[in-house]
Amino acid sequence: MRHHVRVENPGFLGEVAALVIAAAVIAYLFARIGQVSIVGFLLVGVAIGPNALGLVDDVEVVEAVAEIGVILLLFTIGIEFRLDRLIRIRRLVLGAGALQVGLAVALTTALLAALRIPLNAATYTGLLVALSSTAVVLRVLADRGQTGSRMGQTALALLIFQDLAVVLMVLAVPILAGESASPLDALAALLRAGGVVVVVLVLARRVMPRVLDVVARTCSQEVFLLVVMAIAIGTAYGSSVAGVSVSLGAFLAGLLVSESRYNVQALGEIVPLQILFTAAFFVSVGMLLDLEFVAESLPVVLLAVVGVLLVKLVSAAAALRLAGIPAGLAAGVALALAQVGEFSFVLERVGAEAGLAPGGLEGVGSQTFIAASVVLMLATPWLVSSGSRLSHARPVAEEQPHPALPVGPAEGPRGHVIVAGYGSAAATLTEVLDRTEIDYLITTLNPDAAADAEASGRRALLGDAGRRQTLMEAGIDQARLLVVGDDDASATLRIIQTAHAVRPNMPVIVRVHDGEADELRAAGAQEVITSQESSALAMTVHVLRHFALGNQRIAIEVERISGGGWAPGLLEEKLDRADAAGQVRFTPSPEEVCEHVAEAVRPVSPSAPGCEECLRIGSRWVHLRICMSCGHVGCCDSSPNRHASRHHLETGHPVMRSFQPGESWGWCYIDRVRMNAAEEADEPEAGAA
């Protein structure tokens, strides 16, 4: 008798599947229509939540995942922001940040008190309104590439103070509810928050760079990722234990990593996880909305939206103007911050436990607050877009920026070569690039290789070129060429795919073992160098050709690499055999075509101006042949070393063409057939190849 074993799925798996699938679909659709995915995630949350389709009932599971999303989002922002920028805007954080929170609380309290709402409930509502959404604003700014802009960093200054203020707000809620709390408790909380910040700053400067250096030298991405995650989650947890908001702790953890030379590598490792968990956060916010309540209480919800919008605009704009920020920029930042923050939801739950309700409205206050918050979060992408236009507008008086305002990162390199990997071939290439004054940037995961490059006065970026973040930091959008110096085919394939995902037409030159060339060509590599022995020479020739340096200069550099022995005039003559696109073609006469032409012959670029192996060992050749499958240049069978025939035996590539001036015939090694070119037939030359 056969027994059937029934395997039960974990209870939460269906809900997690619904969340991830819905998020993936909406992210794709919003990407296709050119809209920010945050709006889609909020709508997904509304649709699949318990108040609509009910595909996800366990909101607590989603909220737990969402907390991780907030931590990772603010961790990545901390890495990108860097400590020196934070120090530069400290006056803006403490000055304008305190003014904005104070004005928002005061305005909300005054408006609600005028409507005869009890003072404690009015002040409590002011605390909820004063906070903006760090997660939403920074995500929208990142999607728009404005995190490092003047508007982005000014907004972040206010958001940092708001996260600091959460500590005191949590302590203030029981006081507003009539529960006892001493001023000493508030002072102790403030001192704890300050202590956490000081400890993090000391660690960032003194300890973390050394820790990450030790970890990076393992050359293990798994170990590095785990350590980075431990820093992010551990710092956030430690901050919460000390009574500081998790949000601030995560941001400070990012600052820890930003001070090390591994900040780009850390960002590249963490971003994929951050995207997944942050999507869960926005979905969880949408799940809180009750559509039935919104429909029944639409006038109240709209009134709350308008009220919050006005308070946020007036408080932020006034605070920034008083801090000396130009009017256009102040108005733009105020629009970007005109929503309610994620920690307002935390504060709302604390208030509910203490018997307080937003607006003093028992029963409907919480749902009104949630509905208004979701509506304003949905509107944030458009508010940021409008704010960006205002921040760039110049008033009639042509106001000058406030000196305390942060500035974005310096403009990166342009028209340069990105050299991925720093082995011997890449080192040779960069020496030539130095001599020819072609700008370049090296990326490598190996700390020792980066140190060697920097010791030679070369710019090196520690990071995996297979990660989007590393290529963006290396300036791929402005680069002229990407050269992959490593010969690991799987890593090279990943780099090509990532590069073309960021910039589809990016020219890429790679070097690999012969048998892996076709896969990399299919992936989009413009040039594939397959001869490992002389790859430095071939790579250099291809790069210099790309920059149209001139045959004479290329020949001189080849002489230096190969150790001399060849007159530049001879090498120039061979270089001139290639057409304007740097390629050699072969179209045989129809009556002489062998059966291998269709699959083996393609336009190729010469791998070297002479026989690769002869150049390397300092030997001489008689005639040159070029492989019509890969562009390898070798010497004929009349030459001492017969490198063209040896290349066929090693690779199986069947067809060679003569690479001699005035000759255009080809030879098939398998069929032993000589083929004249379709347009020009030359007299046979002695020697088959």
Secondary structure, 3 states (H helix, E strand, C coil): CCCCCCCCCCCCHHHHHHHHHHHHHHHHHHHHCCCCHHHHHHHHHHHHCCCCCCCCCCHHHHHHHHHHHHHHHHHHHHHHHCHHHHHHCHHHHHHHHHHHHHHHHHHHHHHHHHCCCCHHHHHHHHHHHHCCCHHHHHHHHHHCCCCCCHHHHHHHHHHHHHHHHHHHHHHHHHHHCCCCCCHHHHHHHHHHHHHHHHHHHHHHHHCHHHHHHHHHCCCCHHHHHHHHHHHHHHHHHHHHHCCCCHHHHHHHHHHHHHCCCCHHHHHHHHHHHHHHHHHHHHHHHHHCCCHHHHHHCHHHHHHHHHHHHHHHHHHHHHHHHHCCCCHHHHHHHHHHCCCCCHHHHHHHHHHHHCCCCHHHCCCCHHHHHHHHHHHHHHHHHHHHHHHHHHHHCCCCCCCCCCCCCCCCCCCCCCCCEEEECCCHHHHHHHHHHHHHCCCEEEEECCHHHHHHHHHCCCCEEECCCCCHHHHHHCCCCCCCEEEECCCCHHHHHHHHHHHHHHCCCCCEEEECCHHHHHHHHHHCCCEEECCCCCHHHHHHHHHHHHCCCCHHHHHHHHHHHHCCCCCHHHHHHHHCCCCCCCCECCCECHHHCCCCHHHHCCCECCCCCCCHHHHHHCCCCCCEEEECCCCCEEECCCCCCCHHHHHHHHHCCCEEEECCCCCCCEEECCCCEEECECCCCCCCCCCCC
